[in-house]
Amino acid sequence: MDLSVRVVLVDDDALVRTGLRLILGGDPAIEIVGEASDGHAALELIGRETPDVVLMDIRMPLLDGLAATRALQKRGDPARVIVLTTFDTDEMVLTALRHGAAGFLLKDTPPAELVAAVRRVVHGEPMLSPSVTAQLIATVIRAPDDRQQRAQTVLGQLTERETEVAIAIGRGLSNAEIAAELFMGVATVKTHVGHLFTKLDAANRVHIARCVHDAGLV
């Protein structure tokens, strides 16, 4: 007979933890070994109980679920974390995965799918809610267009001359080369470049060049 999957529940809502316990406790192969209501308590509990899987809420007091997941990753804890939340923003999902989460499920995930997710991640299989997967795919597909639109919007605030200078920077020209090509003095070019740094909130010329390329102007 297979050993049971040891699970820790982490959520600041006692009713949610009760619901999860009832759902997972119905599977004889799953053993709930502890509960915590915040990230700090979770880290201590996980270190003591060494569970196989952690169901981790995101919005919690003292230390949120993303920070707790990152702390587990940093200390090399082998527990596999499934982030369980009502929120599914792109950045939140990607942050959770970067911090080592093995899964990202919404709290309205059907009980059978939740049990299946626990069983899958313990064997090293990643698990994302279908809606989250679809959203991430859509994000990847639309990312280039969004980036171009954002760059075009930012560049739209420039004067015609500033745009010409920005495009020249995007082509890799120096201030002297820009001055010669656009028939301006080098001091004038420097003034325009200074305006670009401010208007584009750019830290350097590379940032300006990237914005120009994203906008499709070079």
URBEL-V521167 format. One record per residue. OMEGA is omega in radians with two decimals (999 if undefined). Layout:
OMEGA  OMEGA
This chain:
-3.13  3.06  -3.12  3.09  -3.11  -3.01  3.00  3.13  -3.13  3.14  -3.11  3.11  -3.11  3.14  3.10  3.13  3.11  3.12  3.12  3.13  3.14  -3.12  -3.06  -3.12  3.11  3.13  -3.10  -3.12  -3.12  3.13  3.08  -3.05  3.11  3.12  3.09  -3.09  3.06  -3.05  -3.14  3.13  -3.14  -3.12  3.12  -3.13  -3.12  3.10  -3.10  -3.03  -3.12  3.14  3.06  -3.05  3.06  3.00  -2.93  3.02  3.14  -3.06  3.12  3.11  3.06  3.11  -3.07  -3.05  3.13  3.12  3.12  3.12  3.11  3.13  3.10  3.13  -3.11  -3.11  3.06  -3.13  -3.09  -3.12  3.11  -3.04  2.96  3.10  -3.08  -2.99  3.04  -3.09  -3.12  3.09  -3.11  -3.07  -3.13  3.12  -3.11  3.11  3.13  -3.13  3.10  -3.13  3.02  3.13  3.12  -3.13  3.11  -3.10  3.05  -3.08  3.08  3.07  3.13  -3.11  -3.11  3.14  3.11  3.11  3.14  -3.14  3.12  -3.14  -3.07  -3.06  -3.14  3.10  3.05  3.13  3.09  -3.08  3.06  3.04  3.12  -3.13  3.12  3.11  -3.14  -3.13  3.14  3.09  3.14  3.13  3.14  -3.10  -3.06  -3.04  -3.12  -3.14  3.12  3.14  3.13  -3.13  3.12  -3.13  3.13  3.12  -3.14  -3.12  -3.13  -3.14  -3.11  3.00  -3.14  -3.12  3.11  3.11  3.11  3.13  3.13  3.12  3.11  3.08  3.10  3.10  3.08  -3.12  3.06  3.11  3.14  3.13  3.10  3.14  -3.12  -3.08  -3.07  3.10  3.09  3.02  -3.14  3.13  3.13  3.10  -3.14  3.11  3.11  3.12  3.09  3.09  3.13  3.11  -3.09  -3.05  -3.12  -3.09  -3.06  3.12  -3.11  -3.10  3.12  3.11  3.12  -3.13  -3.14  3.14  3.13  3.13  3.13  -3.11  3.11  -3.10  3.10  999
